[in-house]
Amino acid sequence: MYQRNIFKRNYRELTGCLHVHTEYSFDSRTPVQQVVKAAHRHKLDYLGINDHLCNSAKDDINLKNEKQLIIIPGLEINDPGNNNHLLVYGCGEVLENKPASEYVPYYRERGATTFAAHPFERRSSRQIRRYIWTDTEIDQFSGLEIWNALSNWVSKIRPSINGLLWVLLAHNFIRRGSRAAIRWWDKMNNAGVRKAAIGSVDAHGLIFKKMGLSFTLLKHKFMFNTVRTNVLLPEDWPIDQEHILKALAAGRSYIINYHRGIPYNFYAGVAVKNEPGVSFGEEIAYTEGMHYYYRLPKIARVRLYRNGEFFAQQLDEKGKFALSGSGNYRLEILLHRLGWIYTNNIYVK
């Protein structure tokens, strides 16, 4: 956990991984105990578990006995065609064999925090199927994944051509957020339907068997050092499951690839000099002299977007952008042309 003072306001920043699978998903044999151990190794503050059509992990003794790590048990729901995957937190009811038009509003009505998972997956090989969001008119969720580490990694793999390279150098192929998902996210926000963005690992601990041997690919301890969603909790908010979900749903967070760089002194926000400002997921009234400030642990390419359109960029570790009016402002920060940090919007009214 980090302490942040952003323009005379104090936040506590928690780092964590969302969309994590345990032994109750597919044929994975990664028990909750091992997942928790990997989370501790990478000093995670919270963990979101989303097993497919199953909520059994919540009853695991290792989850119940955990004192340091905040574990948020959830579900991953899909339709009969195995599309429209939805991450669900805060409601343990499993809906099976239902269309997205039914289960997305169902969970919303019950106060769950939900995210559309890997909505626009891409594949280079026909041997590997996609799991996509089929109807973009269905949007009654809290937000969506704009960077899914597993989907990003698998998008360009062609098993018979480059499979070994993708396995040996896996970190190098978790490159950037989904441009199609980001466009959809921007479209909804521009329409006034505020949605939060998250990044996730989609960690399964995939087991492969060949010639009598078995090995685990993309283990949790590997995935937890890739795409995370860091949340900013105002100082007066308790640090618990309820308030982490509240922050995620409001977009009080940013997405970062930890393998590319640890954000030990990163902050960003909108303010007028010497006055209290705001950070991700918050709104502020526009006034003359307003800037979008940022600070990074190392030099990177910082791109500012307004209402989804490129606005300005800088190559620096510390700087500011002068704002010219109202809009939804967010940052995309690149290192060596690869995605590093994606922030949620700050709403300037």
QUIJOCOR-V271182 format. One record per pair of residues at least 12 apart in sequence whose C-alpha atoms are under 6 Angstrom apart, sorted by the first residue. I is the first residue (numbers start at 0). J is the second residue. D is the distance in whole Angstrom. If there is no record, write none. Layout:
((I | J | D) (I | J | D))
This chain:
((0 | 12 | 6) (0 | 13 | 5) (6 | 275 | 5) (6 | 276 | 5) (7 | 275 | 5) (9 | 234 | 6) (10 | 231 | 6) (10 | 232 | 5) (10 | 233 | 5) (10 | 234 | 5) (11 | 231 | 6) (11 | 232 | 5) (12 | 230 | 6) (12 | 231 | 5) (13 | 44 | 6) (13 | 229 | 6) (13 | 230 | 5) (14 | 43 | 6) (14 | 44 | 5) (14 | 229 | 4) (15 | 43 | 5) (15 | 44 | 6) (15 | 45 | 5) (15 | 46 | 6) (15 | 227 | 6) (15 | 228 | 6) (16 | 46 | 5) (16 | 227 | 5) (17 | 46 | 6) (17 | 47 | 5) (17 | 199 | 5) (18 | 47 | 6) (18 | 48 | 6) (18 | 49 | 5) (18 | 199 | 6) (18 | 201 | 5) (19 | 48 | 5) (19 | 49 | 6) (19 | 201 | 5) (19 | 202 | 5) (20 | 48 | 6) (20 | 49 | 6) (20 | 50 | 5) (20 | 202 | 6) (20 | 203 | 5) (24 | 50 | 5) (24 | 51 | 6) (32 | 61 | 6) (37 | 220 | 5) (44 | 68 | 5) (45 | 68 | 5) (45 | 69 | 4) (45 | 70 | 6) (46 | 70 | 5) (47 | 71 | 5) (47 | 72 | 6) (48 | 72 | 5) (48 | 73 | 5) (49 | 73 | 5) (49 | 74 | 4) (49 | 75 | 5) (50 | 74 | 5) (50 | 75 | 6) (51 | 75 | 5) (52 | 75 | 6) (52 | 76 | 6) (52 | 93 | 6) (54 | 74 | 6) (57 | 72 | 6) (73 | 87 | 5) (73 | 88 | 5) (74 | 86 | 6) (74 | 87 | 5) (78 | 96 | 6) (78 | 97 | 5) (78 | 98 | 5) (79 | 96 | 5) (82 | 130 | 5) (82 | 131 | 5) (83 | 131 | 6) (83 | 132 | 4) (84 | 116 | 5) (85 | 114 | 6) (85 | 115 | 5) (85 | 116 | 6) (86 | 113 | 5) (86 | 114 | 5) (87 | 112 | 6) (87 | 113 | 5) (88 | 111 | 6) (88 | 112 | 5) (89 | 111 | 5) (90 | 111 | 6) (104 | 139 | 6) (112 | 141 | 6) (113 | 140 | 5) (113 | 141 | 5) (114 | 140 | 6) (114 | 141 | 6) (114 | 142 | 5) (114 | 143 | 5) (115 | 143 | 4) (116 | 144 | 5) (117 | 144 | 6) (118 | 131 | 5) (118 | 132 | 5) (119 | 131 | 5) (121 | 154 | 5) (122 | 154 | 4) (123 | 155 | 5) (124 | 157 | 5) (141 | 194 | 6) (141 | 248 | 5) (142 | 194 | 5) (142 | 195 | 4) (142 | 196 | 6) (143 | 196 | 5) (144 | 196 | 6) (144 | 197 | 5) (144 | 198 | 5) (145 | 176 | 6) (145 | 177 | 5) (145 | 180 | 5) (145 | 181 | 6) (146 | 176 | 4) (146 | 177 | 6) (146 | 198 | 5) (147 | 198 | 6) (147 | 199 | 5) (147 | 200 | 6) (148 | 173 | 6) (148 | 200 | 5) (149 | 201 | 6) (151 | 173 | 5) (152 | 172 | 5) (152 | 173 | 5) (174 | 337 | 6) (174 | 338 | 6) (175 | 337 | 6) (175 | 338 | 4) (185 | 307 | 5) (195 | 248 | 6) (195 | 250 | 4) (198 | 227 | 6) (198 | 228 | 5) (198 | 254 | 5) (199 | 226 | 6) (199 | 227 | 6) (200 | 226 | 6) (202 | 219 | 6) (204 | 217 | 6) (204 | 218 | 5) (204 | 219 | 6) (224 | 257 | 6) (224 | 258 | 6) (225 | 256 | 5) (225 | 257 | 5) (225 | 258 | 5) (226 | 255 | 6) (226 | 256 | 4) (227 | 254 | 6) (227 | 255 | 5) (228 | 253 | 6) (228 | 254 | 5) (229 | 252 | 5) (229 | 253 | 5) (230 | 251 | 6) (230 | 252 | 4) (231 | 251 | 6) (231 | 252 | 6) (249 | 280 | 6) (250 | 280 | 4) (250 | 343 | 6) (251 | 279 | 5) (251 | 280 | 5) (253 | 341 | 6) (253 | 342 | 4) (253 | 343 | 6) (254 | 340 | 6) (254 | 341 | 5) (255 | 339 | 5) (255 | 340 | 4) (256 | 339 | 5) (264 | 296 | 6) (265 | 294 | 5) (265 | 295 | 5) (266 | 293 | 6) (266 | 294 | 5) (267 | 292 | 5) (267 | 293 | 4) (268 | 291 | 6) (268 | 292 | 5) (269 | 290 | 6) (269 | 291 | 4) (270 | 289 | 6) (270 | 290 | 6) (271 | 288 | 6) (271 | 289 | 5) (279 | 343 | 5) (279 | 344 | 6) (279 | 345 | 5) (280 | 344 | 6) (280 | 345 | 5) (281 | 345 | 5) (282 | 345 | 6) (282 | 346 | 4) (282 | 347 | 6) (283 | 347 | 5) (284 | 347 | 6) (284 | 348 | 5) (285 | 347 | 6) (285 | 348 | 6) (289 | 322 | 6) (290 | 320 | 5) (290 | 321 | 5) (290 | 322 | 5) (291 | 319 | 5) (291 | 320 | 5) (292 | 318 | 6) (292 | 319 | 4) (293 | 317 | 6) (293 | 318 | 6) (294 | 316 | 6) (294 | 317 | 4) (295 | 316 | 5) (297 | 316 | 5) (298 | 315 | 5) (298 | 316 | 4) (299 | 314 | 6) (299 | 315 | 6) (299 | 333 | 6) (299 | 334 | 5) (300 | 313 | 6) (300 | 314 | 4) (300 | 332 | 6) (300 | 333 | 5) (301 | 313 | 5) (301 | 332 | 5) (302 | 330 | 6) (302 | 331 | 5) (303 | 329 | 6) (303 | 330 | 5) (304 | 328 | 6) (304 | 329 | 5) (305 | 326 | 6) (305 | 327 | 5) (305 | 328 | 5) (306 | 326 | 6) (306 | 327 | 5) (325 | 347 | 5) (325 | 348 | 5) (326 | 347 | 5) (327 | 344 | 6) (327 | 345 | 6) (327 | 346 | 5) (328 | 344 | 5) (328 | 345 | 5) (329 | 342 | 6) (329 | 343 | 6) (329 | 344 | 5) (330 | 342 | 5))
